[in-house]
Amino acid sequence: MQREHTRRGFTISHQKVVLEIDFSGHIWGYTTITLNPTSRDLKAIHLHARQCVIHNVTVGPFQADFVHHDPFAHLSVTNAQDVHNHPELKRRVYSALAEGDEGELSISIPREVAVTPSGSRAQAGIVSEAATPEPQTPGQASQQSHSVTEYKQIEVTITYSLKDPADGVQFVLPSEHYPTRVPHVFTTPSSPDASRFWVPCIDNLWEKCAWDFEFVVPRSLEQHDPASDDEDGPVEGDDYPTVVVCSGELIEQVAHPYNSSKTIFLFSQPVATSVQHIAWAAGPFHVHTIPADLSSAEDASGTTQPLMDAFCLPGHEAYLTSTVSFMRSVMSFYVTEFGSYPFGSYKLVFVEELPSQRYDAATLSLVTVEMLHGEDAIDQVFEARHSLSHALACQWIGVNIQQKMWSDTWLVNGLGLYITGLFMRKMFGTNEYRYRLKKDMERVIEQDNGSMPPICQPQTLEPPDAANLPFINLKSPLVLHILDRRLGKSGTSLGLSRVLPKLFLSALTGDMPNNLLSTHSFLRMCRKVSGIDPRSFAEQWIYGSGCPTFGFSASFNRKKMAVEITMRQDAPAHKAHESNEIAKLMMKPVPFFEGQMTIRIHEADGTPYEHVLDIRSPFKRYEVPFNTKYKRVRRNTKRYLARQAAAQAAAEGDADAAAAMDMVDMGFGLEIWENEQERENWKVADWTEEDEQNMAGQTYEWIRIDADFEWIAAIAFDQKDYMWVSQLQRDRDVVAQYEAIAVLSKSPNPIIASTLTKTVLVTNYYYRIRCEAAGALVPCASQKLDWLGLFHLFKLFLRYCYEPEDPKADLFSHTYVPRPNDFSDIAEYFVRKSILRAIASVRFDNGKTPPVIRQFLVDQLRYNDNTTNAYADALYICSIISALGSATVSKQPPERGEFISSESGPVQDPQDAELLNRAVSEVNRYRSMDRLIPTFHNVVTIAVIEFHMLLSLASLIPHDPRPFFPLTREGNYTQVRITAFDYLFLGKWYVPKMMRYVLAVMTHDSSRIVRRHVARSACQSLALLVTMGEMKTPKEADSLLIEEDGNGGEKVKENKRSEIDMMIKALRKDREVGKNEAIREFLMPIALAPETDSEVRWCLLKLADLLIRGAEEAPPKVTIHLPPTPVAEAPPPILPVKLSSKPTRPSKSGGPPGTPKTPLPPFTVPPKLKLVPSSSQADVSGARTPSIPTPITRPERRKENPPPKVPPKASEKKAGKVVHKARASGMSENDLRACRSALKKVQTNKHAALFLQPVDPVRDRAPNYFDIIKSPMDLSTMSAKLESGQYKDRFAFEADFRLMTNNAKTYNMPGSFAHNETVAMESFFDKLWVRINKTVEAANKAAQEKPAPPPPSTSSTKVSTHISAPASAKASPAVTRAATPNVPTIKLKIGGGPSANGAAPSPSPATGKHAPKPKARKPKEPKLSEVPPPAPLATPSRPPAFEDDGSLDLLEEVIAIEREKNQERKHSSSSGQRERERDKPAPPPPIDKGKDKSVPKLVIGKRKKDSVDPTEDEILALATPAKKERPSAPAPGPSTAPTSAASAPPPKNAEPIPSTKNGVSGHKSREKVHKPSPAPVPEPASTPRTSAKGKEKEKESSRPATPANAKAKKVPTQAAPVNDKKCRDILKTLSRLPEAPIFLQPVDPVRDGCPTYFEEIKEPMDLGTMTTKLNENKYQTMEQFARDVELILQNCRTFNPPTTYPVMCADAVERVWKKEWSKAMERKLSYAEKRSLQGLMKTILIDPLSWVFREPVDPIALGIPTYHDVIPKKDARDLRTIQTKLNTDKYDSVEAFEADLDLMIHNAITFNGADSEVGQVAVQLRARYRDLLAPIRGTNGKRKGGEKGTPQPAKKVKLG
């Protein structure tokens, strides 16, 4: 393609592609293309790239400007709402296709990149690449070479991404309709230019280059939860790791260097290959290595055999081996016959949703899963083996060798099919090969009648029409076959067997330029090898169209002792175009075919003599010499007697006699022909005396025309019937036998019927011939012959049924009960099916089928028994159903002028109606059975739908789409859906509701195959419906009667044309079709949508052409469209910011060193999706899916978002004191020193690199960071805040650190580098902070010489305001952000909700706005996280530690209150109303991204005037019912409804009550002075997070168990033994809560200021006491532990009034307690038990014993309406239900699983009885599964003893 290179200005020598696939519809990657410029003037590079998002382009090391214009992404019309504009849309679609030819991506070469010469080389002159020269044209003369300048290579790197690609790449993912579908992705040939849809390239078949591939995929789509790795030890290898298969050779598979959850596959394809022959697939494939042929470990050349592997999806493993086991023999055959394999390996990958049967690429073939079959398959074997062997043949010819021009496609396709046929001949035998050749020839003759073009049209430069391609593929191998026969007859050649090895060798050695093969070069090679000039052959069979028709007749001339043969040839294709000169030029029909034809005369002595007829004229008489000198021996002479004697000897076992008989006649020795009684029973007819005399007078037995199979021609030869019988019985050639049967079937008589019956019975015949003979008996089944053919067919089929007691019983009234099926004899299986089809084809003269036949077919369905058969009978059942449908419909054509009567249908007599009802009910029974016990690919359901379709077309049953409409929906097998849609389209599918559904399927259906089929059918069905009379045409059409007269040709054409026009007018005027609202509303939007499938768009435009009159368009202006290019004289404008391809520092990008070496941005660990639906697992797939993800990104703040302004602090400073700037907010000196020390140590930690600076979305490649993280934080910001005095105490500093780490864990997936660094950093900080806290507390003790008893406890709760520097320090950040930046922070939000998460961008103890994101990433956890996060409650939990600080000045507090009241008045009109509306619901609302909406701003402290605020009054009113909703104080249990979110501050008279004292830990108000809680984690209760040690709790809480007050409901009756580890984990979690300090130690009435505590609380409890009891082993059950926790909460609520701080702390603790308890008490099977039981279920399901129990009982379908009266629905069990419960973790033990199985068996025995067949099967099945359960129970017992309550790792599938 030198001319193409010259025009483009460059060639491609190498291309590297790097892709990361996340299995959720996203692909990120880059490609590096190495260009070889062919011109110094190269300024712009044009590449093909559609549907890709181009992020960055570099040419060499320089950024390049580019323009990417996908014309299909911007389709538009003048008025998109007007459907009449569809002609404009069609024109724009054509224009878009033309625009894409030059390339959608235009790249400007930067000025810094110079195109410089690197040398020169010699190159031959440019060879003309116009049409392939025809054979008469002499070869091109060699041209002198000239020097060509070579230029330095240029590397172009393009970074791009794909999201939900519509073409080119197919993502097959689980969905609501296909929950068990295995996720995988592969390249798909969805359109001719599909390659440009997934990689920027030169999408050209002839542009070849070397390739390198790198794929980054998840290590497994089925991964263990990392949270349990530390506890349960290392995880075993994944059952189905992700596998990538790609064109080329696998170089290596390595683990990702920075992400252990990913794997990298490296492939290389050193052989230059077109991008259209590049394919890949990724998914959890099962790998089957096809072993080498041990008999030939090395071929003749000494090279080892190529590696061969097959890949299939999990669940198809059993089919894979039986399907591909023969592939090694295919490889060995091809290598031996045609030379070395051109590549290094070969892979077969079976995938779902492939739009074609196969997609062949270099070293790889993608095959549809429909090709897989099991060991029990019969019918599918030949098709599968032919297709797969053809796939391998295409590696030699089709991939390695390609057509030079599109007109040479026939040669490449034909050679691949030809060598495939040679292998099929080796595998299945010559008989099968020749039989199929004969059938293919008949199909070619039928089609090539003038309507088909030549298979090679050199003048055509476009690809072959898709409509003609099947015909080309059919005729091409036949043309090569007859070419091989003609070359072989030269005597100096072995035909193509010598040509093909030379052809393939020239491609391997480089002698074939660019491995491009032309028709001319192929014919030239044939001439060199054989010495025969093939020009005339090529003119007729390759460059011409049509096939000849011969008529032969023969007579014996006794005088000349010669056979005179008369030949006449016709050319039907030429006659069809005789009067049309234009058609002659286009179609090139051949008027006359020349050549030689071999005839074979079998003379009287049985010797065949061959003679060659040279055909040079359309008519000729040939004289063929005769060799035998004596007459034919009479049949009743000694020869006949000798035959009988030999037959008798053969029957007695004489091998020699049998061999002699085989030479004589294939029919002799058959019992029914030798036994007179049997001959009578079979009604065998013999030749008449007249026939005997005629036979005696013949001098030759029979004559074969074209005995060598050298012609694709229809040959009619006239010879006597007995000669055809002799040919059938004595000619060994299967084609001769086939031809004899075809002729004999046209002249039915008793002798021929007997002969054909004998042919069916004799097993020496090839089974295909026996099947043809059975079909040929149908013409003999007529009333004229007394139904002799039908009698013979019944007699033949009786061999497969139980014999009647009376051997002379009337076969026409006998009930044929078949014996149990036994298909072990494959030949008999096919013969049996052909007999069934033949019987169904018998008709009365009126076209109806005899009732006995219909009853016979119904009986075959009713009594079919396949229980003992080793093979599946699904396709046999389909044959019976198809035969029954054919037999039910009459073959009588309708009266003239009518296709289907407008009346209801044909009138049936009662017998017909009864047989019809039986047939329909029996067929429907099989449909129900197929629903319960599905057959292979639901083929029976497909046959049932086709049966109903046929009967409804014949008006025998009404067309009712309702039963089959559900089958059109997603969730059914694809072929079932297609057939159901076919049924739908034969009715009134154009009503508006149905039309909307059809259009929705075209647009949104997950299956491309279904979308395309529906779109095609929508167009075709309208024509069918009009033809059938379902849609009325105007009255004018009724008068179109064609009268026969002399000049009818033109009138016929005119009438047809006018008839079509009137049909279109009728469609457009039809109110339900042309005026359909759905079409007019949705057709244009669907056609304009860029994601619409290309074929669907064309079908919609065709539909619009039919139904809607197009608007007149103004004539288009003639414009020349130049491809977009940014090259201009002026510097191009700077494009928008693109991602930098330069390596960035790991600390900036969030990635480890070395990651950014490529321009491909690093990727995020994909979120996970469950492979098996499980109610106990939380989906961690985030709501975010970054278009360019970043795996390692620091949680920092946005640069353009400075820290919020701190409210003025002047009034808050103590008068007369000079405070350092860092202590401006009241931070003590000790706290300041502690924070500085901690910050310094943290910044120097080795894990701190990611946190040193704020996140930059562009630099760090995290474009959506600030969409997810609303409150960014980093160490540099914390340092600035610390030095500027924005922290009030060390706890505010700690809260910012917690915010930073929580941000990191929110944005980065668990297991990623950033997440792991965060966990390590947090662990380091926790240990450091504990030491710092102890040190500061010790220093504070020494500095504070205050009395031990604190002031009244109410003050500690109420005075915890902004003014007390240490006391309110923790509340300050949160409160500051809750209000506007100017509002003083004297309000404390105490309702655990979003109040703490004020919409602040800077940190707070409640983690600011970080809290909502974990919830968004775990959508299944809101049940336990609906209560707002309790983190802000940490504010009041710490003030007691600094209660005695001298900074508590009452005057300053009053000033602050007044200032806040003023601020409140300003906002009362806006915020007050909003807060009131959002505070109405009693239950606290879920987190709302940190916005302060849900909880009122409650004022706590000595603010007595605030209580009269109208807002506060309303809040108090709302709090009252909330209190009532909570159970009474003594009622324990985590189910107690938390109501503090709507509570109000206590009234004035409540101040003396010691409100800080809860039932257990009121003393903690002082305990903070002595020992603050170590590093409280301010994370919301709803967010399980990674602890300091990096261990993450399992995120499974779909079935929370209520431990106390709901115990009778949720917890089993048997108390659960205490699980020490789980209890400690719960205590640890509760102790770390910000609200927990008041519950950590027992209450001290003196210290805590609550002298009456023990009078009211008789049973005190606290978390410290519980820890002690746990250490002393005082808890025996989990319920005892839960009771103590409930007791703590109950005591707190009993002693403290509602809405006080301790009660709200109790509410917050209770929320977390509920969640942790439900996780701890959740009982389910361990991981190993579940996997064992799933394996057991799989074993049971494939066990034949289980077929009765596999699906739920359908009382209606099975005809047992009383079933649920006996077996209640709640007790009904079946294997599918049990499997579903097992997969969704409904069983908590193996015993529960076994109990369900026992219940299923008990139900079966109860309903059917123990002695019934079902009851016996049930007992056997019970014994079977109990045997299987025994080892599992044993293992279970051992495991239970050692189990510590840790749930087994849950498997999750990552989907992005």
Disulfide bonds with the S-S distance in Angstrom:
none
